[in-house]
Amino acid sequence: MATLIYHVAVSLDNFIADQSLDEGKIDRTLFLFEGDHGPDFLSEIRQYTAVLMGGKTYEWGFQFGAKPGEPGGYKGLKHYVFSNTLQFESNEEVELVRGDAVAYIEKLKQEESGKLWLCGGGQLAGALIERKLIDQLVLKVNPIMVGAGVPLFGNSKPRLKLDLVNMKQYECGVIKPVYNIIYID
Protein backbone atom coordinates (compact mmCIF):
# COMPACT_ATOMS: atom_id res chain seq x y z
CA MET A 1 0.00 0.00 0.00
CA ALA A 2 1.29 3.45 -0.94
CA THR A 3 1.59 6.43 1.39
CA LEU A 4 -0.08 9.64 0.19
CA ILE A 5 1.84 12.79 1.15
CA TYR A 6 0.44 16.29 0.63
CA HIS A 7 3.69 18.23 0.07
CA VAL A 8 2.86 21.83 -0.78
CA ALA A 9 3.88 25.47 -0.39
CA VAL A 10 1.51 27.50 1.77
CA SER A 11 1.20 31.05 3.08
CA LEU A 12 0.96 31.82 6.79
CA ASP A 13 -2.77 32.35 6.31
CA ASN A 14 -3.21 28.87 4.79
CA PHE A 15 -3.42 29.52 1.05
CA ILE A 16 -1.57 27.45 -1.55
CA ALA A 17 -2.05 30.14 -4.23
CA ASP A 18 -3.39 33.66 -4.37
CA GLN A 19 -6.40 34.72 -6.43
CA SER A 20 -4.30 35.19 -9.58
CA LEU A 21 -4.44 31.40 -10.08
CA ASP A 22 -8.09 31.82 -11.09
CA GLU A 23 -6.85 34.04 -13.91
CA GLY A 24 -4.44 31.33 -15.08
CA LYS A 25 -1.29 32.91 -13.73
CA ILE A 26 0.68 33.12 -10.51
CA ASP A 27 2.51 35.94 -8.82
CA ARG A 28 6.03 34.52 -8.56
CA THR A 29 6.92 37.13 -5.95
CA LEU A 30 4.54 35.62 -3.38
CA PHE A 31 5.93 32.14 -2.79
CA LEU A 32 9.68 31.78 -2.59
CA PHE A 33 10.87 29.84 -5.61
CA GLU A 34 14.50 30.43 -4.76
CA GLY A 35 16.36 30.27 -1.49
CA ASP A 36 18.13 27.85 0.76
CA HIS A 37 15.06 25.57 0.88
CA GLY A 38 15.25 24.92 -2.88
CA PRO A 39 17.94 22.20 -2.90
CA ASP A 40 16.13 20.31 -0.12
CA PHE A 41 12.89 20.39 -2.11
CA LEU A 42 14.58 19.07 -5.25
CA SER A 43 16.16 16.29 -3.21
CA GLU A 44 12.92 15.44 -1.41
CA ILE A 45 10.82 14.98 -4.53
CA ARG A 46 13.11 12.12 -5.59
CA GLN A 47 11.50 9.98 -2.86
CA TYR A 48 8.15 9.95 -4.66
CA THR A 49 7.02 7.30 -7.14
CA ALA A 50 4.31 9.49 -8.70
CA VAL A 51 2.87 13.00 -8.51
CA LEU A 52 -0.87 13.66 -8.27
CA MET A 53 -2.52 17.00 -8.97
CA GLY A 54 -5.74 18.72 -9.90
CA GLY A 55 -6.25 20.29 -13.30
CA LYS A 56 -5.58 23.89 -12.24
CA THR A 57 -2.30 22.89 -10.61
CA TYR A 58 -1.30 21.12 -13.82
CA GLU A 59 -2.33 24.10 -15.96
CA TRP A 60 -0.23 26.39 -13.76
CA GLY A 61 2.85 24.67 -15.23
CA PHE A 62 1.93 25.95 -18.70
CA GLN A 63 3.33 29.35 -17.65
CA PHE A 64 6.76 27.75 -17.48
CA GLY A 65 6.68 26.14 -20.92
CA ALA A 66 4.91 22.85 -20.19
CA LYS A 67 2.41 21.68 -22.79
CA PRO A 68 -0.73 19.57 -22.29
CA GLY A 69 0.29 15.93 -21.95
CA GLU A 70 3.85 16.77 -20.86
CA PRO A 71 5.19 16.16 -17.35
CA GLY A 72 6.26 19.77 -16.77
CA GLY A 73 8.84 20.39 -14.05
CA TYR A 74 8.70 16.95 -12.48
CA LYS A 75 10.17 14.82 -15.24
CA GLY A 76 10.85 11.23 -14.26
CA LEU A 77 7.73 10.98 -12.09
CA LYS A 78 4.51 9.42 -13.35
CA HIS A 79 1.88 12.21 -13.36
CA TYR A 80 -1.78 11.67 -12.54
CA VAL A 81 -3.82 14.75 -13.48
CA PHE A 82 -7.42 14.86 -12.26
CA SER A 83 -9.64 17.02 -14.46
CA ASN A 84 -12.94 16.84 -16.28
CA THR A 85 -12.12 19.86 -18.46
CA LEU A 86 -8.55 19.38 -19.74
CA GLN A 87 -8.22 17.88 -23.22
CA PHE A 88 -5.17 15.75 -24.05
CA GLU A 89 -4.32 12.11 -24.58
CA SER A 90 -2.81 10.18 -21.68
CA ASN A 91 0.66 8.75 -22.26
CA GLU A 92 3.39 6.90 -20.32
CA GLU A 93 4.37 10.03 -18.38
CA VAL A 94 1.04 11.79 -17.83
CA GLU A 95 -2.30 10.13 -17.20
CA LEU A 96 -5.40 12.31 -17.45
CA VAL A 97 -8.03 10.96 -15.07
CA ARG A 98 -11.66 11.98 -15.46
CA GLY A 99 -14.51 11.22 -13.10
CA ASP A 100 -14.24 10.33 -9.42
CA ALA A 101 -10.71 11.39 -8.43
CA VAL A 102 -11.10 10.24 -4.83
CA ALA A 103 -12.13 6.69 -5.79
CA TYR A 104 -9.28 6.53 -8.31
CA ILE A 105 -6.71 7.66 -5.73
CA GLU A 106 -8.09 5.27 -3.12
CA LYS A 107 -7.58 2.40 -5.57
CA LEU A 108 -4.15 3.73 -6.59
CA LYS A 109 -3.04 3.76 -2.94
CA GLN A 110 -4.12 0.12 -2.59
CA GLU A 111 -2.39 -1.05 -5.77
CA GLU A 112 0.86 0.93 -5.59
CA SER A 113 3.73 0.98 -3.12
CA GLY A 114 6.10 3.73 -2.09
CA LYS A 115 5.20 7.39 -1.67
CA LEU A 116 2.66 9.25 -3.76
CA TRP A 117 3.02 13.03 -3.87
CA LEU A 118 -0.09 15.18 -3.85
CA CYS A 119 1.24 18.58 -4.96
CA GLY A 120 -2.13 20.36 -5.28
CA GLY A 121 -4.81 21.56 -5.56
CA GLY A 122 -6.76 22.53 -2.52
CA GLN A 123 -10.16 21.15 -3.57
CA LEU A 124 -8.65 17.75 -4.38
CA ALA A 125 -6.77 17.74 -1.07
CA GLY A 126 -9.98 18.61 0.77
CA ALA A 127 -11.87 15.74 -0.85
CA LEU A 128 -9.04 13.34 -0.01
CA ILE A 129 -8.71 14.48 3.60
CA GLU A 130 -12.46 14.01 4.10
CA ARG A 131 -12.05 10.37 3.01
CA LYS A 132 -9.00 9.97 5.30
CA LEU A 133 -6.68 9.19 2.40
CA ILE A 134 -3.82 11.63 3.09
CA ASP A 135 -1.21 10.10 5.41
CA GLN A 136 1.32 12.89 5.83
CA LEU A 137 1.46 16.66 5.46
CA VAL A 138 4.68 18.44 4.41
CA LEU A 139 4.22 22.21 4.40
CA LYS A 140 6.67 24.72 2.97
CA VAL A 141 5.33 27.65 5.00
CA ASN A 142 6.32 30.89 3.27
CA PRO A 143 6.69 34.11 5.27
CA ILE A 144 3.77 35.81 3.52
CA MET A 145 0.05 36.38 3.92
CA VAL A 146 -2.03 36.61 0.75
CA GLY A 147 -5.45 37.37 2.27
CA ALA A 148 -7.45 35.29 -0.21
CA GLY A 149 -6.88 32.55 -2.73
CA VAL A 150 -6.88 28.76 -2.85
CA PRO A 151 -7.16 27.33 0.69
CA LEU A 152 -4.91 24.43 1.72
CA PHE A 153 -7.91 22.07 1.86
CA GLY A 154 -10.30 23.91 -0.46
CA ASN A 155 -13.73 24.26 1.13
CA SER A 156 -13.15 21.33 3.49
CA LYS A 157 -12.78 22.06 7.20
CA PRO A 158 -11.17 18.87 8.51
CA ARG A 159 -10.73 18.07 12.19
CA LEU A 160 -7.32 16.45 12.50
CA LYS A 161 -4.63 15.80 15.02
CA LEU A 162 -1.15 16.32 13.61
CA ASP A 163 1.92 14.55 14.95
CA LEU A 164 5.03 16.65 14.24
CA VAL A 165 7.77 14.30 13.03
CA ASN A 166 10.23 16.87 11.69
CA MET A 167 10.72 20.62 11.47
CA LYS A 168 13.26 22.68 9.56
CA GLN A 169 13.75 26.43 9.42
CA TYR A 170 15.54 28.10 6.51
CA GLU A 171 17.41 31.41 6.43
CA CYS A 172 15.05 32.70 3.72
CA GLY A 173 12.20 32.54 6.24
CA VAL A 174 10.54 29.36 5.01
CA ILE A 175 9.75 26.79 7.68
CA LYS A 176 8.96 23.18 6.84
CA PRO A 177 6.99 21.13 9.36
CA VAL A 178 6.30 17.49 8.55
CA TYR A 179 3.23 15.96 10.19
CA ASN A 180 1.75 12.50 10.30
CA ILE A 181 -2.02 12.84 10.18
CA ILE A 182 -4.11 11.29 12.93
CA TYR A 183 -7.78 11.25 11.98
CA ILE A 184 -10.08 12.14 14.89
CA ASP A 185 -13.46 10.87 13.67
N, C-alpha and C positions, 0 to 999 in steps of 0.2 A: 504494500500500500504506500502511495506517495504522500509526502507532506506538502501542504499548500501554505506558502509563505507570502504574505502581503508586504512587499518591500517597496516603499514609496516615499517620495519627498512630500513634505507637508509644511504648512506655515504654522506659526504659533497659535493661530486661531482656527486650526483644523481644516484647512482647505488644501486640496492637492493641485488646484489650478485656480487662477483668478477668472473673472467673467470673460476675459478675452478669448478663452477657449471656445465659448459659444459662437464666436465670430470666426473660428477656424485658425486662430493664431495664438501665440503665447508671448507674454512679455518676458524676454530672457533676463531682464534685470531683476525680476522678483526672486526666483529660486536660483541658488548658487550652482552654476554649471561647472565652475572652476574653483579650485581651492585644494586644501590639503586633504579633504575627504574624497576627492576624485579617484586617486589610485586605489584606495580601499574599495570603493564601489566597483571599479572595473575588475578587481580581483574577486570580489564577492559574487558577482554574477556568473562566474565560472562554475560555481557549485550547483547551478540549476540545470535540470535536464530539459526544461521547456519554459516558455514564457507565455502567459495568458493575459489577454487585455480586451477591453471593450472597444467598440468601433471608433469612438472619438479619440481614445488614446492612440490607436493605430493611425488614424488620420493626422494626428498631431505631428507624426514623423514625416509627413509629406513636406513640411516646411524645411526639412533638412535634406531634401533630395530623394527620399524614399518614394517609390512608386507602388500603386496597388499590386498586391501579390508578392512584393519583395519583403525581405525580413527587416529592412531598416537598420538601425544601429546595433542590433543584437544578433549579428550574423553568427552562425554556428549553433544557435538554439532553435529548436522547433517552435514555431509561433502558432498559437491558437487565437484567432480573432473572432470575437462574438459580436455579430451585427446582423440585423435584418435589412439594412439599407445599403451597405457596401456592395459593389458589383465587381468581382474578379474571380478567376478560377483558382481553386485550391491547388497547391503543388507540394513537393516534398518539404519545402521550408516553411510555408505558410498555409495553414488550414483555416478557411473561412467557415465558421459554424453559425448556422441559422437556427432559430427556434429556441428551445428551452436551454439556456446556457447553464443554469444551475444543475439540471439533471445530467447534462453532458459532462460537466466538471466533476460531479459526484461519481459518475462512472469512470472517468479518467483517473481519478484518485485511486479507485479500487483496482484498476488494471495496470497502472504504472507503478514504478518504484522511484526512489530518489526524491528530489526536491523540485516542486513546481513553483514558479515565480508568478504571482499575480502582481503586475506592475501598474494596474489601473483598469478601469475607472471606478469612481466612487459608487455609482449605482450598482455595478456588478459586484463590487466588494460588499455593499450593503445586503444584496440578495444572498450572497454566499455566507455572510456572518449570521444572517437570520436562520440559515439551515445548518449552522454549526460546522461549516466545512473549512474555514480558515484555521490553521493550527498555530501559526506564529505571525507576529507583527514586527516588522523592522521599519522604523521611521527615521528618515533623514530630516530632522526638524530644523528648518531654516529660520534664521533670526529676522523674520518679517511677519507682518500681519497684513492680510489683503482685504479684510472686511467682508467680502462676498466672493462666491465662486463655486467650485465643485467641492462639496464636503467629503471628508475622508471616507465615510460610509453612505454617501448619497443621502437619501431621505430616511434611511434606517436609523433607529436610536437604540442600538444594542446595549444590553446590560451584561457586562463582562467583568471578570476579575483577570488582571494581568500579572503574570509572574515575571519580574525583571530578571533576565538571565545574563545580560551584558549591557554595558553603557560606555560610550566613547564620546569624548568632547574634542572638537577640532579647533585649531587657532582661528579659522575663518568664521567661527560662531555657530557652525552646525553642530548639533548633538545627535547621537544615534543610539537610542534605546532599542533593545531587542527584548520582546516579550513573548512568552508562551501564553496562549489564550486558555483560560479556564472558563468554561461556559457555566453560568449560574443556574439557568432554568433547565 
